[in-house]
Amino acid sequence: MRASLVINALVAVLVGFGGTLAILVAAAQALGASPIETVSGVSAVCLALAVSSAFLSIKTRMPMITAWSTPGAALVAATDGSISMAEAVGCYIAVAVAILATAYLRPLTRLIEALPTGVAAGMLAGVLIKFVIGAFDQASDAPILVLSLIGLFLLLRAINPSWAVIGVLAIGIALVFGLGAPLGVAQSTLPEGLLRLSDWSVITPEFDWAALIGLGLPLYLVTMAAQNLPGFAVLKASGYEPPVRTGLSVTGLCALASAPFGAVTSNMAAITAAICTGPDTHPDPAKRWLAGPIYGFLYLLLAIGGASLVALFAALPGALIATIAGLALVAALGGSLATALNEDAHRIPAVIALCATASDLSLFGIGSAFWGLVAGLLALGFESALKRRG
């Protein structure tokens, strides 16, 4: 056990929870959820992540980190009152069942298992580089806070890399209050009456065909293409051979169990997983799985703490969250770049995957991470075909 395991798990929770909580709350509000239903949904999805991350990591001895579907929550938020909370819960249940069914479709699992490591690493680098650049982008709005934290990060890494991120987090929070930086979403977007322990509310689902087609189908496609596929690719790019069927089965079951409480779909993580799969977590890849149970325990605390912790995390300003996320992913970005550019035969396809992923490309409601993989694989296939013909 190393301190870096705890630190990186904590940062992953901070980035995953604090960085996208506003989207989750906006989705609940778009469905007309009450304050209790909002807290119930947040607490239930936190419990789903706690169970799935801890179980998968212990079972596989890999850092298999899970998260909620952020693009899925964004899809729900975009419904803007056209779908009720009960109809959304029906969609969540249908999506979870579809994920479980997908776990036993061999063509998909074979596709994921056959991903070339270089292309997968290029996709991962494309995802990570946006977050690292984002840390520097924040300097325009909060120069004193962000530049101070970047300088502190470089200093602490020179002294002890394991404590660099947690030091930035602690000093960053102190600077936020010292500089009087504006707080995050707690006072503006969270419903009133949330300052209490978890409330749990069971919502009777309604299976409306229009909702299932209009929300359920896009939610399934986005969760698989923009979350699960990149999530497994992150593990592959870090040198692991993830059991796709097991991962989909466990996350599907957890999503199915948490859906009646208003929880959005849970799935494999990509960004937060990258924080826990890199060398900063542990120099020995065989021991990085220990970050999974720690990550799960922290999400269990969030599930129990409920609304009070929701408000606490939500109060952190966006500049602080973005800066910590970017700095925490610097080492992971360096590792993925090294892997992507290591083999001459895969170098150009890996670069294409990186650039397509780092772009703002979005087609059919599916984000750039999926299309980056597609572009890299097409480039690799095209090069291979030309070489065979030559």
Secondary structure, 3 states (H helix, E strand, C coil): CCHHHHHHHHHHHHHHHHHHHHHHHHHHHHCCCCHHHHHHHHHHHHHHHHHHHHHHHHHHCCCCCEEECHHHHHHHHCCCCCCCHHHHHHHHHHHHHHHHHHCCCHHHHHHHHCCCHHHHHHHHHHHHHHHHHHHHHHHHCCHHHHHHHHHHHHHHHHHCHHHHHHHHHHHHHHHHHHHCCCCCCCCCCCCCCCCCCCCCCCCCCCCCHHHHHHHHHHHHHHHHHHHHHHHHHHHHHCCCCCCHHHHHHHHHHHHHHHHHHCCCCEEECCHHHHHHHCCCCCCCHHHHHHHHHHHHHHHHHHHHHCHHHHHHHHCCCHHHHHHHHHHHCHHHHHHHHHHHCCCHHHHHHHHHHHHHHHCCCCECCECHHHHHHHHHHHHHHHHHHHHHHC
